[in-house]
Amino acid sequence: MKRAYNFNAGPSAMPLEVLQEAQAEFLNYADTGMSIIEMSHRSADYAAMHAETKTLLRELMEIPDDYEIMFIQGGGSTQFLMTAANFHTKKYAAYVNTGVWAKKAMAEAKFFGETYEAASSADKNHSYIPREFTFKPETSYVHITANNTIYGTEYQSFPKFDVPVICDMSSDILSRKVNVADFDLIYAGAQKNLGPAGAVIVIAKKSFLATARTNLPTMLKYATFAENDSLYNTPPVFAIYMINKTLHWIKNQGGVEVIAKNNAAKAKVIYDVIDNSNGFYKGHAEKNARSLMNITFNLATQEMEKDFVAQGKAAGFVGIGGHRLVGGCRASAYNAVPMEACIALADFMKQYQKDHE
Ligand SMILES: *Cc1c(COP(=O)(O)O)cnc(C)c1O
């Protein structure tokens, strides 16, 4: 069986071992005679897996005890509105506009009160991460996007803010070490670095959760998930199960620090080709804001980009076209993308340049 060189932006590559394990036990989970997706979410077998997933996440991310871990459906996009519904309780909510996802988050918050941009990278087509922020009094929180999946920029370190911080880590969770205590709430859809679509991981400080608005529908309240161990209603069992397997895989690789080292090495292979191409490939992100997850670049013309993507596809590379809103090219090298795929892409890029210069 030949596996594709998968550079999809999301859903995206999963570790082969994780897929194989899921396949091997899909018909008969833990000798129950049924699949994990066929059993009650109140059963002991499910409960053990659910609890272990949280324990593994807490261990791998070193999540302090005063933080809740929740599994919620609806994708990152539902978190845009849920964060605002729960926490936009003062006059304003601040957003750092680093691109499409940040803007979408801000648009949802407008249903719950006034918003403003604490900073924006729109002036340079979101090719950098702002470093200066201005806050108004009466600001409920600031919302930031750790990694900008579409533009290929990423906070290489996180600023300190003196308002509560909500962070969208959908496309770089567990790709590197972060200090969870620097955030009041972190959310991340699973389908980029952790598993299939269908579950969002939410990590929230208990004292911050206590400040949430209470007059909300049941399923919009974080309290519903926090107080019921994410089992108020049926959780996305298959997605959580795959997250569990991915977390085991990360642990077996040596944990987040090893993953982070691998990610840096993988991205470097491709950025080096860009940097040594004498301008044949132009990286979109400024160097000090480069994403290790989504490597974005342009060729001289749109026609060449189209041809590059088509020839790449013929050579076995999937997902190297840019996002439909911004064009160009993008290689997403999430945790599960092997170094071998990155080297193959780098070789292909060098050869393509030779053939087209
Ligand atoms: C993909 C993505 C989202 C949206 O996730 P959905 O699960 O499709 O709603 C939000 N934020 C970031 C940073 C993303 O990369």
The ligand as an SDF file (V2000), in Angstrom:
LIG
                    3D

 15 15  0  0  0  0  0  0  0  0999 V2000
   -9.4280   25.1810   10.6920 C   0  0  0  0  0  0  0  0  0  0  0  0
   -9.4340   26.2980   11.6670 C   0  0  0  0  0  0  0  0  0  0  0  0
  -10.6080   26.7530   12.2790 C   0  0  0  0  0  0  0  0  0  0  0  0
  -11.9830   26.2520   11.9030 C   0  0  0  0  0  0  0  0  0  0  0  0
  -12.2400   24.9980   12.3030 O   0  0  0  0  0  0  0  0  0  0  0  0
  -13.6350   24.2540   11.9750 P   0  0  0  0  0  0  0  0  0  0  0  0
  -13.4990   23.0470   12.8410 O   0  0  0  0  0  0  0  0  0  0  0  0
  -13.6530   23.9640   10.5210 O   0  0  0  0  0  0  0  0  0  0  0  0
  -14.7470   25.1450   12.3970 O   0  0  0  0  0  0  0  0  0  0  0  0
  -10.4960   27.7430   13.2300 C   0  0  0  0  0  0  0  0  0  0  0  0
   -9.3110   28.2840   13.5610 N   0  0  0  0  0  0  0  0  0  0  0  0
   -8.1530   27.8780   12.9750 C   0  0  0  0  0  0  0  0  0  0  0  0
   -6.8700   28.5100   13.3790 C   0  0  0  0  0  0  0  0  0  0  0  0
   -8.1840   26.8790   12.0180 C   0  0  0  0  0  0  0  0  0  0  0  0
   -7.0420   26.4830   11.4280 O   0  0  0  0  0  0  0  0  0  0  0  0
  1  2  1  0
  2  3  1  0
  2 14  2  0
  3  4  1  0
  3 10  2  0
  4  5  1  0
  5  6  1  0
  6  7  2  0
  6  8  1  0
  6  9  1  0
 10 11  1  0
 11 12  2  0
 12 13  1  0
 12 14  1  0
 14 15  1  0
M  END
$$$$
